Amino acid sequence: MKIVSSISLALSLCSMAALGQKSTAESFLNKKVAVYTTAENTAMRIDKSASSLSFQNSRQPLETQVCVFVDPTKSFQSLTGIGGAITDASAEVFAKLSEAKQKEFLKAYYDKSDGIGYSLMRTNIASCDFSSDMYDYIKDGDKDLKTFSIDHDKKYRIPLLKKAIATAGGKLTLFVSPWSPPAFMKDNKDRLHGGKLLPEFSQSWANYYVAYVKALEKENIPVWGLSVQNEPMATQIWESCIYTAEGERDFVKNFLGPTLKKDLPGKKLIFWDHNRDLMNNRASVMLNDPDAAQYIWGMGFHWYETWAGGEPMFGNVGQVHEDFPNVNLMFTEGCIEKFDPTKYQLWANGERYGKSMINDFNNGTVAWTDWNILLDDKGGPNHVGNFCFAPVHADAAGELIYTPSFYYIGHFSKFIRPEAKRLSTSVSRSSLLSTSFRNQNGEMVSVIMNQSDAKVNYKLIIGTSEVAVDIPAHAIQTLVY
């Protein structure tokens, strides 16, 4: 009797699985696929490169075939957004553009149909390296914040923040990050060169975050969240402040967390905001303490761990996701370092973005934030000479230079919208990278990147349906279906 029941159950499960597979096949068979391509040594830049493709019946793929497999029955994290940072530098360069170029720039980044549809942005609390000058929002020694004012930002940064929000349709997810407390609150008495927050100013510094968020919102700029500290383990020649893992934990659980809960309920708090290399240790210390973890929405990370050589440490992102699946992972900053004006169109720069975004998403990341959205033809302005690349630069004549990075990011941000769910995706060749999402409207999006020197013909296979696609050498494609 037990054997018969087991066989019946097995047959029933097989039938259900077959029906599920059939349903998947029927939902895609003969459906059209739009293909958008950006490729090196071509004029294709997010160009719709195929319009007559559609899914056909699929057979068992051979080992000689290159395939991308998507299983829409397996879904994972929801996307919070994709975007970049509006720094003082970006805002100052933007202000110098002609009105026509300003409109072009805003549309390119923030328009959902004619641009790449950024939905996320970051900005700095007081000065950072990408500011023309070092400044604070209070007078020296004002621990009670009686002189707090963001008037400095009203000249350049606040106008650009407002225009970006308007161009995006009235809504952008904004988070804010500090580079350093005021000098008098630190043990080195300097906004620059690292140093630590003095314990006696912990509450004053927590109140400073609240004052800044409230000041922005008074300007009708909604703030979604904030990070505790930009790069808390880096002693830089620019604005910086050091927190050990225990130091950040204690500041969050004893000061910043309770203050936000009281004065800014609902704001999302992000810790770490530094490289992938040490993120596992920081996550362990912060998230294994329930008194600190109760205030935390997510963990931010950067990509600069490669300064020491080697490959990006994507596995650390996946390990944190595995260890703490309920904590959101957010890429909060990345850029191409060491600006060189002869390398605006260096294709490897764009590929670095594509590789990072695909791997970060596939390891559980819910949001991805580039660094400066715009810089000048020197890679600044920057008050300490820390010049770098942005996806878009403005030259001395006020013309905009779009780099490969802009288009690589756009293959994600334009098509994968907030609240999209990541879907199970795998590839049969290491020369290809891929990730897939389903938007809230049911539309599915697969991004495929070819890192090789040769054109690749691959099949996108979903259940019992497939579509054959060519991807040029060193190219990225977005398939919408």
C-alpha positions as CSV (number, residue, x, y, z in Angstrom):
1,M,0.0,0.0,0.0
2,K,2.8,2.4,0.9
3,I,4.6,1.5,-2.4
4,V,1.5,2.2,-4.5
5,S,0.9,5.5,-2.7
6,S,4.6,6.5,-3.2
7,I,4.4,5.6,-6.9
8,S,1.1,7.5,-7.3
9,L,2.6,10.5,-5.5
10,A,5.7,10.4,-7.7
11,L,3.5,10.2,-10.9
12,S,1.4,13.1,-9.6
13,L,4.5,15.2,-8.9
14,C,5.9,14.4,-12.4
15,S,2.6,15.4,-14.0
16,M,2.6,18.6,-12.1
17,A,6.1,19.3,-13.2
18,A,5.3,18.5,-16.8
19,L,2.3,20.8,-16.7
20,G,4.4,23.5,-15.2
21,Q,7.0,23.2,-17.9
22,K,4.2,23.1,-20.6
23,S,2.7,26.2,-19.1
24,T,6.1,28.0,-19.3
25,A,6.6,26.9,-22.9
26,E,3.1,28.0,-23.9
27,S,3.6,31.4,-22.4
28,F,6.7,32.1,-24.5
29,L,6.2,30.2,-27.8
30,N,5.9,32.6,-30.7
31,K,6.3,35.6,-28.4
32,K,8.4,38.4,-29.8
33,V,11.8,39.3,-28.4
34,A,13.3,42.9,-28.6
35,V,17.1,43.0,-28.6
36,Y,19.1,46.1,-27.7
37,T,22.9,46.1,-28.3
38,T,25.9,48.1,-27.5
39,A,29.2,46.9,-29.1
40,E,32.8,47.9,-29.4
41,N,34.0,49.1,-32.8
42,T,30.4,49.7,-34.0
43,A,28.0,52.6,-33.8
44,M,25.5,50.5,-31.7
45,R,24.7,52.2,-28.4
46,I,21.6,50.6,-26.8
47,D,20.3,50.2,-30.4
48,K,17.3,48.0,-31.2
49,S,19.3,45.5,-33.3
50,A,16.7,42.9,-34.0
51,S,12.9,43.2,-34.4
52,S,11.7,39.9,-36.0
53,L,12.9,37.4,-33.4
54,S,10.4,35.2,-31.6
55,F,10.5,32.1,-29.4
56,Q,10.4,28.7,-31.1
57,N,10.1,25.2,-29.8
58,S,13.3,24.1,-28.0
59,R,15.0,20.8,-28.0
60,Q,17.6,19.4,-25.7
61,P,20.7,21.7,-26.3
62,L,24.0,20.1,-27.4
63,E,27.3,20.6,-25.6
64,T,28.5,22.5,-28.7
65,Q,25.7,25.1,-28.4
66,V,26.1,28.3,-26.3
67,C,23.0,28.8,-24.1
68,V,21.5,31.2,-21.6
69,F,19.0,29.5,-19.5
70,V,16.2,31.4,-17.6
71,D,13.8,29.8,-15.2
72,P,11.0,32.3,-14.4
73,T,9.6,29.9,-11.8
74,K,12.6,30.7,-9.5
75,S,12.6,34.3,-8.4
76,F,14.7,36.2,-5.8
77,Q,15.3,39.7,-4.6
78,S,13.3,42.8,-5.7
79,L,15.2,45.7,-7.2
80,T,15.2,49.0,-5.3
81,G,16.8,51.0,-8.1
82,I,19.8,51.8,-10.3
83,G,21.4,55.2,-10.5
84,G,24.4,57.5,-9.6
85,A,25.6,60.2,-7.2
86,I,24.8,63.9,-7.5
87,T,27.9,65.4,-5.9
88,D,29.0,69.0,-5.6
89,A,31.3,68.4,-8.5
90,S,28.5,67.0,-10.8
91,A,26.3,70.0,-9.9
92,E,29.0,72.6,-10.5
93,V,29.8,71.1,-13.9
94,F,26.1,70.9,-14.8
95,A,25.5,74.6,-13.9
96,K,28.1,75.6,-16.5
97,L,26.4,73.8,-19.3
98,S,24.1,75.7,-21.7
99,E,20.4,75.3,-21.1
100,A,20.1,73.0,-24.2
101,K,22.9,70.8,-22.9
102,Q,21.4,70.7,-19.4
103,K,18.1,69.4,-20.9
104,E,20.0,66.9,-23.0
105,F,21.9,65.7,-19.9
106,L,18.9,65.4,-17.7
107,K,16.9,63.5,-20.4
108,A,19.9,61.2,-21.0
109,Y,20.1,60.0,-17.4
110,Y,16.6,60.4,-16.0
111,D,14.0,60.1,-18.8
112,K,12.5,56.6,-18.8
113,S,11.7,56.5,-22.5
114,D,14.3,58.7,-24.2
115,G,17.1,58.2,-21.6
116,I,18.4,55.4,-19.4
117,G,15.8,55.9,-16.7
118,Y,17.9,56.3,-13.5
119,S,15.7,55.6,-10.4
120,L,18.2,56.0,-7.6
121,M,20.6,58.7,-6.5
122,R,23.1,59.4,-3.7
123,T,24.4,62.7,-2.4
124,N,27.0,63.8,0.1
125,I,26.3,65.2,3.6
126,A,28.6,68.3,3.7
127,S,31.9,68.3,1.6
128,C,33.6,65.2,0.1
129,D,36.6,64.9,-2.2
130,F,34.3,65.8,-5.2
131,S,33.6,69.3,-3.9
132,S,35.5,72.4,-5.0
133,D,36.1,73.4,-1.4
134,M,35.9,71.9,2.1
135,Y,32.9,73.0,4.1
136,D,30.5,72.2,6.9
137,Y,26.9,73.1,7.8
138,I,27.6,74.5,11.2
139,K,30.1,76.9,12.8
140,D,33.1,75.4,14.6
141,G,32.3,74.3,18.1
142,D,28.5,74.4,17.6
143,K,27.6,71.0,19.2
144,D,24.0,72.0,19.6
145,L,23.7,72.7,15.8
146,K,22.2,76.1,16.4
147,T,23.9,77.4,13.3
148,F,23.0,74.5,11.0
149,S,22.3,75.6,7.4
150,I,22.5,74.0,4.0
151,D,22.7,77.4,2.2
152,H,26.0,76.2,0.6
153,D,24.1,73.6,-1.4
154,K,21.4,75.9,-2.7
155,K,23.7,77.3,-5.4
156,Y,24.4,74.2,-7.3
157,R,23.5,70.8,-5.7
158,I,19.9,71.4,-4.6
159,P,18.8,72.8,-8.0
160,L,20.2,69.7,-9.8
161,L,18.6,67.3,-7.3
162,K,15.3,69.0,-8.0
163,K,15.7,68.9,-11.8
164,A,16.7,65.2,-11.7
165,I,13.6,64.3,-9.7
166,A,11.4,66.3,-12.0
167,T,12.9,64.7,-15.1
168,A,12.4,61.2,-13.6
169,G,8.7,61.9,-13.3
170,G,8.6,63.3,-9.8
171,K,10.2,60.4,-7.9
172,L,13.7,59.3,-7.2
173,T,15.0,57.1,-4.4
174,L,17.6,59.3,-2.6
175,F,20.1,58.2,0.0
176,V,22.7,60.4,1.7
177,S,26.1,59.7,3.0
178,P,28.6,61.6,5.3
179,W,32.3,61.7,4.6
180,S,33.3,63.3,7.9
181,P,31.9,64.9,11.1
182,P,32.9,68.5,11.7
183,A,36.6,68.8,12.7
184,F,35.9,69.7,16.3
185,M,34.0,66.5,16.8
186,K,37.0,64.3,15.8
187,D,40.1,63.3,17.7
188,N,42.4,64.6,14.9
189,K,40.6,68.0,14.7
190,D,40.5,67.7,10.9
191,R,37.7,66.8,8.5
192,L,40.5,65.2,6.4
193,H,43.0,62.3,7.1
194,G,40.7,59.9,8.9
195,G,40.5,60.4,12.6
196,K,37.7,59.2,14.8
197,L,34.5,60.6,16.2
198,L,35.0,61.7,19.8
199,P,32.6,59.9,22.2
200,E,31.3,63.1,23.7
201,F,30.0,64.2,20.3
202,S,28.2,61.0,19.4
203,Q,24.7,62.4,20.0
204,S,25.5,65.7,18.4
205,W,26.7,63.8,15.3
206,A,23.5,61.7,15.2
207,N,21.4,64.9,15.4
208,Y,23.4,66.3,12.5
209,Y,22.1,63.5,10.2
210,V,18.6,64.4,11.2
211,A,19.1,68.1,10.7
212,Y,20.4,67.4,7.2
213,V,17.6,65.1,6.1
214,K,15.0,67.6,7.5
215,A,16.7,70.5,5.7
216,L,16.5,68.6,2.3
217,E,12.9,67.6,2.9
218,K,12.1,71.3,3.6
219,E,13.4,71.9,0.1
220,N,10.9,69.3,-1.2
221,I,13.6,66.7,-1.8
222,P,12.4,63.5,-0.1
223,V,15.1,61.3,1.5
224,W,14.6,57.5,1.4
225,G,17.7,56.5,3.5
226,L,21.2,57.2,4.6
227,S,24.5,55.4,5.3
228,V,26.4,55.6,8.5
229,Q,29.7,56.6,7.0
230,N,31.4,56.6,3.6
231,E,34.4,54.2,3.7
232,P,34.8,53.8,7.5
233,M,38.1,51.9,7.2
234,A,39.9,54.3,4.9
235,T,42.2,57.1,6.1
236,Q,42.1,59.4,3.1
237,I,43.7,62.7,2.2
238,W,40.1,63.9,1.8
239,E,37.2,64.0,4.2
240,S,37.2,60.7,6.1
241,C,36.4,59.1,9.5
242,I,37.4,55.8,10.9
243,Y,35.0,53.3,12.6
244,T,36.0,49.9,13.6
245,A,33.3,47.2,13.3
246,E,32.6,47.5,17.0
247,G,32.7,51.3,16.8
248,E,30.1,51.5,14.0
249,R,28.0,48.9,15.8
250,D,27.9,50.9,19.1
251,F,27.3,54.2,17.3
252,V,24.3,52.7,15.5
253,K,22.8,50.9,18.5
254,N,23.4,53.6,21.1
255,F,23.0,56.9,19.1
256,L,22.2,57.0,15.4
257,G,19.6,54.1,15.4
258,P,17.5,55.4,18.3
259,T,17.7,59.0,17.0
260,L,16.5,58.1,13.6
261,K,13.7,55.9,15.1
262,K,12.6,58.9,17.2
263,D,13.0,61.8,14.7
264,L,13.0,60.2,11.2
265,P,11.0,57.0,11.5
266,G,10.9,54.9,8.3
267,K,14.2,56.1,6.9
268,K,16.5,53.2,5.7
269,L,19.8,52.9,7.4
270,I,22.8,51.4,5.5
271,F,26.0,50.3,7.3
272,W,29.6,49.7,6.0
273,D,29.5,51.6,2.6
274,H,33.0,50.4,1.8
275,N,34.7,47.7,-0.2
276,R,33.8,44.0,-0.6
277,D,37.0,42.8,1.0
278,L,36.1,43.3,4.6
279,M,32.3,43.2,4.3
280,N,31.8,39.7,5.8
281,N,33.6,40.7,9.1
282,R,31.6,43.9,9.3
283,A,28.3,42.1,8.6
284,S,29.1,39.6,11.3
285,V,29.8,42.2,14.0
286,M,26.9,44.5,13.1
287,L,24.1,41.9,12.3
288,N,24.8,39.4,15.1
289,D,24.1,42.1,17.6
290,P,20.3,42.4,17.8
291,D,20.4,45.8,19.5
292,A,22.2,47.2,16.4
293,A,20.6,45.0,13.8
294,Q,17.1,46.2,14.7
295,Y,17.9,49.6,13.1
296,I,19.5,48.3,9.9
297,W,17.9,48.1,6.5
298,G,20.9,47.0,4.5
299,M,24.6,46.9,3.9
300,G,26.4,49.1,1.3
301,F,29.5,48.2,-0.5
302,H,32.0,49.6,-3.1
303,W,34.2,47.9,-5.7
304,Y,37.7,49.4,-4.9
305,E,39.0,46.3,-3.2
306,T,40.9,45.7,-6.5
307,W,43.4,48.5,-5.5
308,A,45.5,45.7,-4.0
309,G,45.3,43.7,-7.3
310,G,43.3,40.6,-8.1
311,E,39.7,40.1,-9.1
312,P,36.6,41.7,-7.7
313,M,35.4,39.8,-4.6
314,F,31.9,39.0,-5.7
315,G,31.8,35.9,-3.6
316,N,31.9,38.0,-0.4
317,V,28.7,39.6,-1.5
318,G,27.0,36.2,-2.0
319,Q,28.4,35.0,1.3
320,V,26.8,37.9,3.2
321,H,23.5,37.3,1.4
322,E,23.7,33.6,2.4
323,D,24.6,34.4,6.0
324,F,22.0,37.2,6.4
325,P,19.3,36.7,3.8
326,N,17.0,39.3,5.3
327,V,19.4,42.2,5.1
328,N,19.4,44.2,1.8
329,L,22.7,44.5,-0.1
330,M,23.3,47.7,-1.9
331,F,26.2,48.7,-4.2
332,T,26.7,52.3,-3.1
333,E,29.7,53.5,-5.1
334,G,32.1,52.6,-7.9
335,C,34.0,54.6,-10.6
336,I,36.9,54.2,-12.9
337,E,39.9,55.7,-11.0
338,K,42.9,57.6,-12.3
339,F,41.4,59.9,-14.9
340,D,43.1,60.0,-18.3
341,P,41.4,62.1,-21.0
342,T,42.8,59.8,-23.7
343,K,40.7,57.0,-22.4
344,Y,37.2,58.4,-22.5
345,Q,36.2,55.6,-24.9
346,L,38.2,52.8,-23.4
347,W,35.9,49.8,-23.8
348,A,37.2,47.9,-20.7
349,N,35.8,50.7,-18.5
350,G,32.3,49.9,-19.6
351,E,32.9,46.2,-19.3
352,R,34.0,46.7,-15.7
353,Y,30.5,48.1,-15.0
354,G,28.7,45.3,-16.8
355,K,30.7,42.6,-15.1
356,S,30.2,44.1,-11.7
357,M,26.4,44.7,-12.1
358,I,25.7,41.2,-13.3
359,N,27.7,39.5,-10.6
360,D,26.4,41.8,-7.8
361,F,22.8,41.3,-8.8
362,N,23.3,37.5,-9.1
363,N,24.7,37.5,-5.6
364,G,21.7,39.2,-4.1
365,T,22.2,42.9,-4.5
366,V,19.0,44.9,-4.5
367,A,20.3,48.3,-5.7
368,W,23.3,49.6,-7.7
369,T,24.7,53.1,-7.5
370,D,27.4,54.7,-9.6
371,W,29.6,57.5,-8.3
372,N,29.6,61.0,-10.0
373,I,27.0,61.4,-12.8
374,L,29.0,64.1,-14.4
375,L,32.6,65.5,-14.3
376,D,34.6,68.0,-16.3
377,D,37.4,67.3,-18.7
378,K,39.9,67.1,-15.9
379,G,38.0,64.4,-14.0
380,G,36.8,66.9,-11.3
381,P,36.4,69.4,-9.8
382,N,38.0,67.8,-6.7
383,H,39.6,69.8,-3.9
384,V,42.4,67.2,-3.2
385,G,43.2,66.2,-6.8
386,N,41.5,62.8,-6.6
387,F,40.3,62.9,-10.2
388,C,38.4,60.0,-11.8
389,F,36.0,59.1,-14.6
390,A,32.3,59.5,-14.8
391,P,29.9,57.9,-17.4
392,V,29.5,61.4,-18.8
393,H,32.0,64.3,-19.0
394,A,31.7,67.9,-20.2
395,D,34.6,69.3,-22.2
396,A,35.9,72.8,-22.1
397,A,33.5,73.9,-24.9
398,G,30.5,72.5,-22.9
399,E,29.9,69.5,-25.1
400,L,28.9,66.2,-23.4
401,I,31.1,63.1,-23.8
402,Y,29.2,59.8,-23.3
403,T,31.6,57.0,-22.3
404,P,31.0,53.2,-22.7
405,S,30.2,53.1,-19.0
406,F,27.0,55.2,-19.6
407,Y,25.7,52.7,-22.1
408,Y,26.6,49.6,-20.1
409,I,24.8,50.9,-17.0
410,G,21.9,51.9,-19.3
411,H,21.4,48.3,-20.4
412,F,20.2,47.6,-16.9
413,S,18.7,50.9,-15.6
414,K,16.5,51.6,-18.7
415,F,14.9,48.2,-18.8
416,I,15.0,46.8,-15.3
417,R,12.6,48.9,-13.2
418,P,12.2,49.3,-9.4
419,E,10.4,46.3,-7.8
420,A,11.5,43.9,-10.6
421,K,12.2,40.4,-9.3
422,R,15.5,38.7,-10.3
423,L,15.0,35.4,-12.0
424,S,17.2,32.3,-12.1
425,T,19.7,32.6,-15.0
426,S,22.7,30.6,-16.0
427,V,25.1,30.4,-19.0
428,S,26.9,27.5,-20.7
429,R,30.0,29.4,-21.6
430,S,32.3,31.5,-19.3
431,S,32.7,34.1,-22.1
432,L,29.1,35.2,-21.4
433,L,27.7,36.7,-18.3
434,S,23.9,37.1,-17.7
435,T,21.2,38.2,-15.3
436,S,17.4,38.4,-15.7
437,F,14.5,40.2,-14.0
438,R,10.8,40.3,-14.3
439,N,9.2,43.8,-14.1
440,Q,6.0,44.4,-12.3
441,N,4.1,44.6,-15.6
442,G,5.1,41.0,-16.4
443,E,7.8,42.0,-18.9
444,M,11.0,39.9,-18.7
445,V,14.5,41.3,-19.2
446,S,17.7,39.4,-19.7
447,V,21.1,41.2,-19.9
448,I,23.8,39.3,-21.7
449,M,27.4,40.4,-21.9
450,N,30.0,39.0,-24.3
451,Q,33.5,39.4,-22.9
452,S,35.3,37.6,-25.8
453,D,37.0,38.8,-28.9
454,A,34.5,36.9,-31.2
455,K,30.9,37.1,-32.1
456,V,28.8,34.5,-30.3
457,N,25.6,32.9,-31.4
458,Y,23.6,31.8,-28.4
459,K,20.2,30.5,-27.5
460,L,18.0,32.0,-24.8
461,I,16.1,29.0,-23.5
462,I,13.1,29.2,-21.2
463,G,11.3,25.9,-20.5
464,T,10.6,24.4,-23.9
465,S,11.0,27.7,-25.8
466,E,14.1,29.2,-27.3
467,V,15.3,32.1,-29.4
468,A,18.6,32.3,-31.3
469,V,20.6,35.6,-31.0
470,D,23.9,36.9,-32.2
471,I,26.0,39.1,-29.9
472,P,29.0,40.9,-31.3
473,A,32.5,40.7,-29.7
474,H,32.9,42.8,-26.6
475,A,29.2,43.7,-26.5
476,I,26.3,43.9,-24.1
477,Q,22.7,43.1,-25.0
478,T,19.3,43.5,-23.3
479,L,16.6,41.1,-24.4
480,V,13.0,42.2,-23.6
481,Y,10.2,39.7,-23.9
